[in-house]
């Protein structure tokens, strides 16, 4: 087997994992690309990558998919980078624009709308740049990733979907997991997990580097209070519930 092809998410939340890879011997054994979440899933589904940080709602579309790591992108409450923004309260929202960069956020907002918020909006697919444009008065938008930091301040109402899920279910929410589409050598999987662990343990170095790049994002708070990176039992239970709920959509 040649180099293992890894597709990682290009957002800020993945920087500890990328740091771990880039500062381990494993970097010489992999071909690393940084992509939007939907492209990670596409690459894995079409055998253009061997490992991907895949939105959990897309796992079922990946032939041979199996979770290979004890690390993930998750939250135990407010996550700040998966939000619903609007200029009217929930009950007055008539339309919701969806961000197609991650199917998980699309499915999550539909679960919350149906089971928690009890609203039935018209769903619209977002066009390029929609997050920076003004919304119609009763239209809301799902915004994910780094652009959510700025978007949250531009609207009268901002609903954090990680926080809403926690309030609704009491469980943590998993947004993306490390998925492989084929069996990989046990030794490689072990090295991969060690690299992930190193990135998480050395997260302060990541914070120090990116605080200078994003001075307005409150990055120290984001990494320490908003993100959950260890795929532990509470997150596994939350993931199981979410995958069951999306079957009802």
N, C-alpha and C positions, 0 to 999 in steps of 0.2 A: 504493500500500500504506500502511495506517495504521501504528499502533505495532506493533512486533514483540512477540509474547507469549512471555515466557521463564518457564519453570518451573524453579527451582533448588531443590536439596535444602536443607532447613532445618537440617541438622546443622552442628556446629562445623567440620567439614572443608571446608565450602564457603565459609566466611567470607572467605577471600582473594579468591575470585571475585566474591562479592557486593560486597566493598569496591571492587574494580576497577571494577565497573559503576557503583556509586553515586558514585564520584569521577571519572567520565569524562563527557564530553558525551553519550555514548550513552544515559545514563539518561533523557534527555528523549525518546528515540526508542523506548523499550521500555515494556512493561507487565510488571513483574517480580512474580512470586509465589513464595513459599517453601513447599515441600511435602515430604512424606515421599517417598522414592524411588519407591515403587509408584505414587503419584499423579502424579509427573512422567511416568512411562511411560504411564499412563492418559490423561493430558491430551494427550500427543503422539499416541497411537494414535487418539484421537477428535477430533483437530483442534481441541482446546481450547487448544493452545499451538503455537507455531511452532518453538521451540527448547526442549529439555529436557536436564537433566543426568540421563541415563537409566541405570539399572542395565544392565550390558552383556548380561546374560542375557535382557533384554526387548527388545533392539534388533530382533530378528527379527519382533516383533509390531507394529512401527511401519511403516505403509505409507510407502514413499518414504524410509526412514531412511538418512541418511548422516552421517558424522562431519564436523563443521565446524570443529573447534578443535584446536590443538596442546597443549591442556591437559585434564587429567582428574583423577579421584580414584583414586589407586593407592598401592601400597606396594612396597618392595623388602626385605621381611622383616616383622617384627612391625608390625602396624598399630594394635593396642590397641582399636579400635572395631568389630571383627568377630571375635567370640570364641565358643567353645563352653565352657560352664561345667557342672561336675558335682561331685558329692561322692564319685565313684568313678573309678578309672582307666578309660581308653578301653575296654579289653577287658571290663570289667564293665558297660558301658552297654547297656541293653536298649531304651531309648526315647529319641528326641531330639525336643524341641519346636522348631518352626521359627518364625522371625520373618517374618511375611508382608509387612513393610514394604519388603523388597528381595528380588526373585527371585534376584539374583546370589548373595547369601549362602546362600540355600536350595540353589541348584545347586552352589555351592562346597563346602558341607559334605557333600553327597551324593557329589561327586567324590572328596573326601578320604577319606570313609568307605569307598568301594568300592576305590579304587586305592592309597591310602596307608596308612590305618589298618587296612584289612582287617576291618571290622566291618559287620554287617548289622542295624542297629537298626530298630525300628518308628518310623515318622515320624508326628509329631502336629503339627497346626496350632495355633499359640499363640493364646490368647485375650487380650483386652485386659488389660494389667497383669501378664501372666505373669512378666515379668522381675523383678518385686518379690516374687513369691510363693515359698514353699518348694517345692522339687522332691521328688518321690518318690525313695527311696534310690538307685535305679539309672537314674533319668531325667536326661538332660542337656538343655541348652537353648542354642540359638543366640541371642545377644544382639548387636544392632548399634546403631550411632549413639552419641550422648552417654551414654545409659543404661549402656553397657558399662563406662564408667569406674568406676562404683559397683559394678556386678555382679561385676566381676573380683575384688573383695576379699571377696565374700560366700561364696565356694565354695572347697572344698579344692583343686579342679583347675580350671585355666583354660588352654584351648588357643587360642592366637592363630592364626586361620586364615590370615592373611597370612604369618606365619612358617612355618606348616605347608606352605603352597603353595610357598614359596621352598625349603624343605628337600626337598620332594617333586620339584620340577621344575627348580630352579635359576633360574627366571624370576621377574621382577616380576609382580605381579598388578594388573590394572585392575578396579576396582569399578564405575566409572561414567564415561561419556563425554558430551560435549556433542553432541547429535544434533538435526538438523533434519529435518522431514518434508516439506519442499518446497524448491525452489530459492530462494535468497535473493540479493539484490544483492551483487555482489562487494565493493563498497565497505563494505557493512554487515558482512559477514563479517570483513573486514580490521579494521574498528573494534572488532568484538567480540573478536578475538584480541588486539588492543592493550590492551583493557580487562582481559582475563584476565592478560596479561603484567604490567601495572601492579600488579594485586593481588598477584601472586606476588613481584614485586620489592620491594613495600612490605609484605611479610608481617610485619615487626617491628611496624608500627603496629597490625596486627590482633592480634598477640600481646599488645601492651601494653594494648589495650582489653579483651580477653577474659580475661586473667590475673586481673583484678579481679572478673570475673563468676564465674569457675570457679577459685578459688584452689587447689583440691585436684587438678586434672587434669594438672598438669605440662605446661602448654600449650606452653611453649617447646620442650620435648623432643618433644612430639607433632608440632608443625609441622616441626621441623628434622630429626627422626630417623625418624619413623614414616610420614609422608605423602610421597608422590611426586605432584607436580602437573603435571609436564611429560610430555606423551604422546610419549615418545621411542621409539627402535627397540627397546630391550629390553622395553618395555611392550607394544609392538605384537606382538612375538613371543609374549609371555606370553598376551596376549589371544587370539591365533590358536590357541594350544594349548588354552586353556580352552574356547573355543567348539567345538573338535573333541571334547574329552573329554565335554562335556555331551550330545553325541549318543549316547553309550554308555549313558546312564542309563535 
